[in-house]
Amino acid sequence: MAATLAAVVSGFLRFLPIGVSATPVAGPSTLMDVVFWGLVVFIIFLTIVAVLQTREKYLRATYDPSLALRYWEAFEKMRETGARRKAALTLRNYKDDLDKITKKRHELAPIDPVLDLFEDIGFYLRGHQISDEVVHHFFQRWIRGYYLTAKPYLIAWQNKEPAKWEHWPSLFDAVQYIEREREKKSGKPGGEQEDLDAFLIEEIGDELHCPTCGSSKTAARPDA
């Protein structure tokens, strides 16, 4: 940053009036010129510093992964404990009953922990504690997969309790907007084309095909 400021100020000084030079001060008029142009250069210098600092803060806030890493670890912990497998199994086995939140309350309950985790991320996204870009980078595939497969369940609960999982729609819209913009630039379809049943099967893991085998499969962290 210091080099950039020095180059700008050096370039600007080339355009100063001839009267402003290293020649000893000849009179009041010359002194006023020196003071005036000195203030101009100082103001420009402060403006450049402010702009560069603002840009640095923006980039730091936009790409700060600390909160996302915390939630990524929690999300992976849910794989280890089987919470994600249970949620995906429930979504797959009860896909036609997801709106029966009263009659099937006990059976559908395993979906809740995954939805709760992403609801927290949506809350922080709305409060500008984490950026759209970081959320997309870490979680886009899972936000899309769980939102679209659990949508009847989410809608049923929000009809009953409007504040429950209220940040899910905006969370989904935020990451999908970035996904669509990237697809436009690349001209290639992204994760939007992924089959939802295949997504659930991957979340369930090996247990779907071999209930006694167990699964040690762990997703690679997006920034690894």
Secondary structure, 3 states (H helix, E strand, C coil): CHHHHHHHHHHHHCCCCCCCCCCCCCCHHHHHHHHHHHHHHHHHHHHHHHHHHHHHHHHHHHHCCHHHHHHHHHHHHHHHHCHHHHHHHHHHHCCCCCCCCCCCHHHHHHHHHHHHHHHHHHHHHHCCCCCHHHHHHHHHHHHHHHHHHHHHHHHHHHHHCCCCCCCHHHHHHHHHHHHHHHHHHHCCCCHHHCCHHHHHHHHHHHHHCCCCCCCCCCCCCCCC
